[in-house]
């Protein structure tokens, strides 16, 4: 496996759109005299999400709860806390969007450890590969799932894919199970071969040691200590822990999948010379979609990631500002005749993601793809 060769975007196509949009966004923050980082609302949300996860975890670690139903309830609540921290706190911090102070972002970003992940891997996979090369074949790992799933029409088709719109949801639920067990280790070694780990630490041994320690911390506080403190049959432990991760995995998948694997988003192959015939900002507009822009509750709960277009254009801006920025982005896109993808509701986004899975699974996509 060779080092990953960077892809370059056009500096000429869409230059006016990009410069105008960036100018208007800068003016928004300057004219309103507000910071692009976390505000009071974000800090309140941070406390809420952390408590949602760690309060029941402390109950488990101290043996405060002993009844089977109470243990199950704790793990159930932790599932939502796990997803909430991932979507609303860790995500902004690891993008450097939570605070202008690097050390705040660094340590808040490490809150991914007790929810089963590893910050260095996440930043490489998400910030470097997914955000830089959104829906680009061979680069964006979010559209390169295991072989029994197919998210891009550019990937090889297999007969089993015909049924993926039915079974994909089960595997979505295994997302954090995979993080906690094998995926982070496989990814770290893969990123080393691709020469990507140096962006986090040139000392690979230090990264590997940190990863091992992070997994030991996660398993110790979420499984080992609770098992030692609470007398409960093994099958209840397996059931509750699995369901907790399954719920969290589904929530995360339901947020991220409709943002990029839907009919209106583009799937791109780089040119042989590792270039893309598009401006970076316009590429993000073409490969990303919003959903439920009018839902204030969803906006608060999932870290503003129903505004994925704004997030991909301005990942270094805290998500609490996306709703306001969306008006600027939408108006500028209309002015320059650039597509602005959005589904009115969350359920419609899920429905069209399912239709997209079905169409890709049946290899029905030829050229431009539209579903009525």
TIZA-706584 format. One record per residue (C-alpha): residue in three letters; y, x, z. Coordinates in steps of 0.25 Angstrom, whole numbers, plus 2048, in hexadecimal, padded with zeros to 3 digits. Example, Ala and Ser with C-alpha at 12.3 -4.5 7.8 and 13.67 -1.06 7.14 Angstrom:
ALA7EE83181F
SER7FC83781D
END
This chain:
UNK800800800
UNK80D8067FB
UNK81B805802
UNK8227F87FE
UNK82C7FA7F3
UNK8397F37F6
UNK83E7E87ED
UNK84C7E87E8
UNK8547DC7E5
UNK85F7DA7DA
UNK86D7DE7DE
UNK8737D77D3
UNK86C7C97D3
UNK8737BF7DC
UNK87D7CA7E1
UNK8887BF7E2
UNK87F7B57EA
UNK87C7C07F4
UNK8897C57F6
UNK8907B87F7
UNK8857B3801
UNK8867BF80A
UNK8957BE80A
UNK8957AF80E
UNK88B7B2819
UNK8937BD81F
UNK8A07B581E
UNK8987AA826
UNK8967B3832
UNK8A47B9831
UNK8AC7AC830
UNK8A47A583B
UNK8A47B2844
UNK8967B1847
UNK88B7BB848
UNK87F7BB83E
UNK8767BE84A
UNK8707B5855
UNK8797AB85B
UNK8787A3868
UNK86F799862
UNK8657A485D
UNK8657AA86B
UNK86179D871
UNK85679B867
UNK8517A986A
UNK8507A6879
UNK849798876
UNK83F79E86C
UNK83C7AA875
UNK83A7A0881
UNK831797878
UNK8277A2876
UNK8287AB883
UNK8297A088D
UNK81B79A88A
UNK8167A9888
UNK81A7AC896
UNK8137A089C
UNK8077A5895
UNK8087B389A
UNK80B7B08A8
UNK8007A58A9
UNK80A79B8AC
UNK8027918A4
UNK7F378F8A6
UNK7F07828A0
UNK7EA782892
UNK7F477888C
UNK800780892
UNK7FB78D88C
UNK7F978687F
UNK807781880
UNK80D78F883
UNK807794876
UNK80B78886E
UNK81A78A873
UNK819799870
UNK815796861
UNK82379085F
UNK82979B867
UNK8227A685F
UNK82779F852
UNK83579D858
UNK8377AC85C
UNK8327B084E
UNK83B7A7846
UNK8477A784F
UNK8487B4857
UNK83F7BF852
UNK8427BC843
UNK8517BE845
UNK8507CA84E
UNK8477D1844
UNK8517CE839
UNK85C7D5841
UNK8637C7841
UNK8627C4850
UNK86C7CE855
UNK8767D884F
UNK86F7E185A
UNK8637E8854
UNK85C7E9862
UNK85D7DA864
UNK8567D8857
UNK84C7E2859
UNK8477DD867
UNK8487CE863
UNK8407D2857
UNK8357D785F
UNK8337C9865
UNK8297C885A
UNK81F7D0862
UNK81C7C586C
UNK81A7BB861
UNK8107C385A
UNK8187CB850
UNK81D7D984E
UNK82C7DB84A
UNK82A7E8841
UNK8207E1838
UNK8287D4838
UNK8357DB833
UNK82E7E2828
UNK8267D6823
UNK8327CC825
UNK83F7D4824
UNK83B7DE81A
UNK8307D8811
UNK8337C9812
UNK8427C9813
UNK8447D4809
UNK8397CF7FF
UNK8387C0801
UNK82D7BA7F9
UNK82C7C77F1
UNK81D7C97EC
UNK8177D57F3
UNK8227D77FD
UNK8247CB806
UNK8187C980F
UNK81C7BB812
UNK8167B7804
UNK80A7C0805
UNK8017B980F
UNK7F27BC810
UNK7EA7B9803
UNK7E67AB807
UNK7F47A7806
UNK7FE7A87FA
UNK80D7A67FC
UNK8127AC7EF
UNK80F7A97E1
UNK80F7B87DE
UNK8037BA7E7
UNK7F57B97E2
UNK7EF7AB7E2
UNK7E17A87E8
UNK7D979B7E8
UNK7DA79A7F7
UNK7E97987F5
UNK7E778A7F0
UNK7E57867FE
UNK7F078E805
UNK7F9782807
UNK7EF77D810
UNK7EA789818
UNK7F7791818
UNK7FC78A825
UNK7F178F82D
UNK7F479D82A
UNK80279B82C
UNK7FF79883A
UNK7F87A683C
UNK8057AE839
UNK8087B2847
UNK7F97B484A
UNK7F97BE83E
UNK8057C5844
UNK7FF7C7851
UNK7F27CC84C
UNK7F07D483F
UNK7FD7D1836
UNK8077DB83D
UNK7FD7E683D
UNK7F97E482F
UNK8087E382B
UNK80C7EF832
UNK8027F882B
UNK8067F281E
UNK8157F4820
UNK812802823
UNK80B804815
UNK8167FD80F
UNK820807816
UNK8277FB81D
UNK8257FF82B
UNK82F80A82B
UNK83A7FF82B
UNK8367FC839
UNK83180983E
UNK82D816836
UNK823819841
UNK81780F83D
UNK80F81384A
UNK81B80E853
UNK81A80184B
UNK80B7FF84C
UNK80C80285B
UNK8177F885D
UNK80F7EE855
UNK8037F085E
UNK80B7EF86B
UNK8127E2865
UNK8047DB863
UNK7FF7E0871
UNK80C7D9877
UNK80A7CC86F
UNK7FB7CA872
UNK7FD7CE881
UNK8087C5884
UNK8037B987C
UNK7F47BA87E
UNK7EF7C4888
UNK7F87C1894
UNK7F77B2892
UNK7E87B3891
UNK7E77BB89E
UNK7F17B18A5
UNK7EB7A48A1
UNK7DC79F8A3
UNK7D9798896
UNK7CD79788D
UNK7CE7A1881
UNK7CE796876
UNK7DB79087C
UNK7E179E87B
UNK7DC79F86C
UNK7E1791869
UNK7EF79286F
UNK7F27A086A
UNK7EE79D85C
UNK7F579085B
UNK802796861
UNK8027A1856
UNK7FE79684B
UNK80978D84E
UNK81379984E
UNK80D79E841
UNK80F79083B
UNK81D78F83F
UNK82179D83A
UNK81A79A82C
UNK82178C82B
UNK82E79382C
UNK82C79F823
UNK82379A818
UNK82C78E813
UNK837799811
UNK8307A1806
UNK82479A801
UNK82978D7FB
UNK82B7897ED
UNK83978C7EB
UNK83879B7F0
UNK8367A67E6
UNK82A7B07E7
UNK82F7BD7E1
UNK8287CA7DA
UNK8307D67DA
UNK8327DE7CD
UNK8297EA7CA
UNK8357F37CD
UNK8367EC7DB
UNK8427E47D8
UNK8457D57D9
UNK84E7CE7CF
UNK8567C77DA
UNK8617C97E4
UNK85B7CA7F2
UNK8637BE7F8
UNK85F7B67EC
UNK8517BA7EE
UNK8517B57FC
UNK8577A87F7
UNK84C7A67ED
UNK8407AA7F6
UNK8447A2803
UNK846794807
UNK84C78C812
UNK84777F819
UNK84C775822
UNK85B77A822
UNK86076E82A
UNK85676F835
UNK85D774841
UNK85177484A
UNK84877C840
UNK85478683E
UNK85478984D
UNK84678A84F
UNK841792843
UNK84D79D844
UNK854797838
UNK84979B82F
UNK84A78D827
UNK856795821
UNK84D7A081B
UNK8577A280F
UNK8627A6819
UNK8587AE821
UNK8547B6815
UNK8627B8810
UNK8677BC81E
UNK85B7C1827
UNK8657C982F
UNK86D7BC833
UNK8687B483F
UNK8617A783B
UNK86B79F844
UNK8757A1838
UNK86C79D82D
UNK86F78E82D
UNK87E79182B
UNK87B79C821
UNK872793818
UNK87F78B814
UNK88579880F
UNK87879C808
UNK87578F801
UNK88478D7FC
UNK88479B7F7
UNK8767997F0
UNK87B78D7E9
UNK8877947E4
UNK87F79F7DE
UNK8747967D9
UNK86A79D7E2
UNK85E7947E8
UNK85E7907F6
UNK85178B7FA
UNK84F781806
UNK84677680A
UNK84D76A811
UNK84276981C
UNK838772823
UNK82C76981F
UNK830769810
UNK830779811
UNK822779817
UNK81E76E80C
UNK823777801
UNK81D784807
UNK80F77C807
UNK8117787F8
UNK8157867F5
UNK80878C7FC
UNK8007817F4
UNK8077857E6
UNK8057947E9
UNK7F77927EE
UNK7F378B7E1
UNK7FB7957D8
UNK80378A7D2
UNK8107927D2
UNK8147977C5
UNK82379C7C3
UNK82D7937CA
UNK82678A7D4
UNK82C77D7D9
UNK8267727E1
UNK82C7647E1
END
